[in-house]
Amino acid sequence: MKLDIRLPEPPAALRRGPFRAGAFRDTLHDPRTAVVVGRLLGPAFLICFLTGLYSHVLQHQPHWLALPARPVWGYRLTQGLHVATGIAAVPLLLVKLWVVYPHLFAWPPAKSVVHALERLSVAVLMMAAIFELGTGLLNVVQWYPWPFPFVPAHYWIAWVAAGAITLHVAVKLPLIVAHWRRPRGAPADPQGPSRRGLLTVLGAGVGVVTLATVGQTVTPLGRVSVLAPRRADLGPQGLPVNRTAAAAGVFAAVRDPGWRLEVAGPRPFALSRAELLAMPQSRSVLPITCVEGWSASAHWSGVRIRDLLERAGAAPGDRLRVFSHERFSPYSVMDMPGEWTDDPLTLLALMLNGAPLAEDHGYPARIIAPNRPGVLQTKWVARMEVVR
């Protein structure tokens, strides 16, 4: 059903601007350019969505869902790809919006009910995409100038963006198919501004922002990634730190000479740090990977979690709940599924790169496990419980 909308012509002042006859008819604002840029932006958003969904599931893993603990670098790859692709999507989104923004000035604003709904869906898509990339960038530098929690907001708006993109592609599918390939015999660049030039500048921009930031994940590029918020080799004991012991407010607990690890289970026990060091020690080379995208490998040594659980009377595959001395954090209590508790590389780490853990790295003891987000590598461990 068509909505009969009879709007007056735009004012004369506006007719001299974007409403004027023939405005934006060059090749840089035509459907072909929009489709070419969209072919790059669409996969970027898809990669961001899938890798972000994987990260969210890892951090909030349902009890019924089994996920692998290997490869050890799995989360390093997926989260590094998530952040790098998200940063690369910023210039792609800006160019896409610049190509299509003349349509925002279409007159009348709505020609039918269907057209009105289509424009509304585009508005939702634009706002969701800008929100996701904007909040994601600020999360990379750990600046949160908003009153809402980042993780649930970023997660749910990602679903809104995914739905809006799916709807937009479905509506525009005939146009996308028509302009997916350059028609045979058509000139590569008609007269006017060069589409090829625009795409060359866009490719260069994506390359520059990627190279300038990806070094926080691809460590050999660390010295040339001048805009990366983290360097893998900078920090106490040669490893970056997100949250210090001072920020966590744990100095009193971790400096207590009477500190003991409590392990609750069928056969509960408690051990001092000296007693933990007297147990058989295992060594692992594992990366720390944070949701902000940076990662760095280190040499860890300590007691295997499965040895501690066996001593506590746990059965293979039992879950573990870990409590930190840090109280005011959403991750001060962490659940670890059996895929990780059974893995011989999962440690209660006591040493880092051949030296006792620094306080900022979790002294007197912390968790280190393969293929896990850094927020789940609990520092300043106070207590562990067997969960069945």
N, C-alpha and C positions, 0 to 999 in steps of 0.2 A: 504494500500500500504506500503510495507516495504522499508525502507531506507537502501540501501546497504552501510554500513560504514565499511571500512577495515582499522583499526588502528593498528599501530605496538604494539608489546608487551610492557608493561611498562618497564622502565629502571630497571637494575639489583638492584639498590639501593632501588627502591620502591618494588620490588618483595620480599625483605627481610622484608617489613613492612606489611601493611594491604592488599596488592595485592598478597601476597604469597599464594600458593595453600593451601587450607584448613583453611585459616584464619577465625576466628569468627564462627566456627561451633559448639560451645558449646551451651548448652541450654539457656544461658542468652541472646543470640542474635538470637534465632530462631523465626519463625512466631508465635508459641504458646505464648511465652513470650510477644511479641509485642501486640498480641490481648488481653492478660490478662491485661496489663497495659493500653491499649487503652480503655478497658471497664470501667476503673476508670476515665481516663482523658476526655473521651467524655462527660459523664454526667456533669463533673465539668465545661467544657466549655459551655455546654448548659445552665446550671444554671446561669453562669456569663453573657451569652448573653441575656437571657430573663430578668433577674433582671436589667441588665444595660439598656436594651431597655425601661423597665418600668420607670427607673429613668430619662432617657432622655425625654420620653414623658411627665412626670410630670413637668419637667423644661421647656419644650417647647410645652405646651399643645395646640393643634389646637382648634379653637373656636367651631368646630363641634363635638368634642369628649368630652363626659361627663365621668368624672372619679369620684369615690366615695371619700368622705371626711372621711369615717370611714372604718375600725377600726382606732383608733388614733395611734396605733402602727404599722400600715401597712408598712409604709416606713422604719421604724426602722428594721422590719424583713427583708424586701427585700434587702435593701442596706447593712445591716449587713451580710446577706447571700452572697451578691455579693462580698464583700471585703474578707470575710473569705474563700469563695470558691476559689477566685482568688489567695489568698496567698497559700492555700493548693495545688493549681494546679501547683505551681512552682516546688516542688520536683517531682510531677508526670510528668511534661513536661521534666525535666532534665533526669529522668530515661528513659522515652520513647525515647528521642533523643539518649541516650547512647545505648539503645537496638538496634536501627535501623541504627545508623550511619555507620556501615560497608558498607551499601548499597551505601553510598556516594562514595565509592571507587570502585564501580563496573566498570568493563572494558569489552567492550568499554562503554563510557558514555551514548550512545544512540544506541539502536539496530534497531529502527524503528521510524517513525514519531509519532506513538501512544506512544511508550515508551518515546520519547523525551518530548512530551506534558505532560505525566504523571509525569516525573521527574521535569518539570517546575512547575506543580501544587503543588508538594511536597515542592519545594523551596519557593513558595509563601506562603504556609501554615506555614512553619517553621518561615519565617520572620514575618508574621502577628501575629502568636502566641507569639513569643518572644517580639514583639513590644507591644502587648496588656498587657502582664504580666509585662514587664519592666516599661512601662509608668504608669501603674496602681499602681505598688509598689511605684514609686517616687511621684505619686499624694497623696498617703496615708500619706507620710511624708512632703507633700507640698514643694517639690523641683522640679523646672521646668528648667532643664539646656538646653532646646531646644528653637529654635526661633519661633516655631509654636504654636498656641493655643491648649491646651490639649483637651478640650471637643470635638470640631468637629473632630479632628484627631482620638481620641480614639473611637468615635462613628462610623466613616466611616470605619476605619480599622477593627472594630468588624464585620461589614458586609462582608468585604473581607475575614476575617478568617472564618466566618460562611459558606460562599460560598465554600471556599477551603476545609473545613472539609467535607461538603456535597459531593463534587466531589470526595474527597479521599475515603470516605466510599463507594460510589457507585462503584468506580474502584476496590477497594479491597474487595468488598462484598463476592465474592467466597472464598477468603482466610480467611476472618473473620468467615464465616459460617463453614468452614472446621476445624478451630482451636478454635471455641468457647468453645467446651467441650473437655476434655481429653478423648482420645479414650479408650474404655473399654479394660481392661486387660493391658493397658500401665502402666509402673511404674510411681509413683507419681513424681519421680525425677530421670531421667536417670543418668548415670555416668557423672561426671564432676561437675562444679560449680552448686550450688543449686538454682533452680528457687524459691523454697519456701523461702530460706534464703533471696534472693533479695527482694521478696514481703514483708517479715517480716520487713526488714530494711526500705523499702519504707513506709509501714504502720506506723512504728514508727516515721519516719521523718515527715510525714503528721500530725500525732498526736501532735508532739512537736511544729511545727510551728503554728498549729492551737491554741493549748493551750496557747502558748506564746504571741498571738496577739488578740485572740477573746474577751479578757476582756474589750476592748474598746466598745464592743457592749453588751456582757453578763456581766453586772456590778458585779455580785457576784464573777466573776473570775478575777476582776481587779487587785488584789494584786499578783496573780500568773502569770499574763500575762506580763512578764518583758519586752517584745519587743513591746508592744502596744504603739503607738505614743501618745495616750491620756488616761488619767484616768478620769472616769466620775465624781469623787468627787474633782478634782483639778482645781482651777480657781476662779475668783471673784465670791463671793456669792455661792461657791460650785458647779460651773458649768463651763466647759471648754469654751475657746474662741478661735476661728480661726483667726479672724481679729479684732484687737484692734482699739480703737478710734484714737490713735496716728497714726496707719498705714493708717486709712481711712481719716485722715486729717479733722476731723469734730469738733475739740475742740471749735473753735470760734463760730460755729453755735449752738452747744448743750449747751454751757455755757452762751448763750445770755439770760439775764433775761426777755427779751421781746419775747421769743419764743412762737409761737402760731401755732397750727395745723390748716391748711387750708383744708376745705372739699368742693370740687366743685361738684355741681349738680343742679337740678332744684331749690333748695333752699340753696344756698351756705352759709357757716358760717365759723367762725374761733374761736378756743377755746385755752385758756392758759392751762398749765398743772394743775393749781389749779382748773380751771373750769372743766377739765376732771375728776379730782379726786372727785369733788362734784357731779358728775353724779352717777347713780346706778352702783355699781361695781359687776363684775362677777368673779368667780374663776374657774380655770381649772388646772388639773394636766396633763401636756403634755410633751412629749419628744422633745428635739432638736436632729435631726439626720442629720449629714453632709455626703456629698458624699464620704468623706475619710473613712467612715465606723463607726466612733464613734457616740455614742448616750448617752443621759442622760436625765432623767425625772426631772421636777422641778414644783414647785407651782407658778402659775402665777395669777395675778389679774389685772383687768382693765375694759375697756368699751367694750361691745360687738360690733363687726363691724356692725352687722345688725341694732343695735340701732342708730349708727352714720349715716348709709345709710338711714334709715327711716327718720331721722331728716333732711337729705339733700334732701328728696323727691324721693328717689330711689324706684323702684318697687322690689318685691321679685324676686330673680334670677338675678338681674343686676350684671354685672361685676364691679370690682374695680381695679383702677390703683393706685399704691402706689409709691411715689417718696421719695428717701432718701436724706439726706444732703450729703452723700458720692457721689461724682460726677464721679470719674474715676474708675468705676467698671461696668462690664457687667450686674450686677444685681442691679444697683442703681435705676432702674425702674422695678417694678414687677406688673404683671397682675394676678388677682385672680378671677377665675370663680365663678359662682353663687352657685355651690355646697359648696363652702367654705364660701362665704359671708353670706349665709343663716344659716350656722351651728352655734348654740349657743356657741360652745366652741372656736370659732374664735374671738380673742380679739385684741384690741389695748392695749397691756400690758403696765402697768405703774409701777408695783411692781413685784419683783422676790423673792420667798422664804421669804415673809413677810417684805421685805425692798425695798426702792426705787431702781429702776434699776441702776446698775453701768454703768458708761459711756461706758465701753467695751461691755456691754450687750444691749446697744441701748438707753440709756437715751437721751432725756426725754420720748420717747415712741417708741415702736416697735411692729411688728406684731408677733403673735403666733397663729398657727392654727394646727389642727390635720392632720396627714398623709401627711406632706409636707416636701420637702427637706429643710435643714437649709439655703441654699442660697436664698430661697424664704420667709424666716421669716425675713422680712426687718427690719433692725435696723436704728435708728436715723431718724425716719419718719418726713418728712417736709410737705407733702401735699398728699391728697387723692382725686381721681376723680371718679365719677360715670360714667361708660361706658355702653352704651346701644347699 
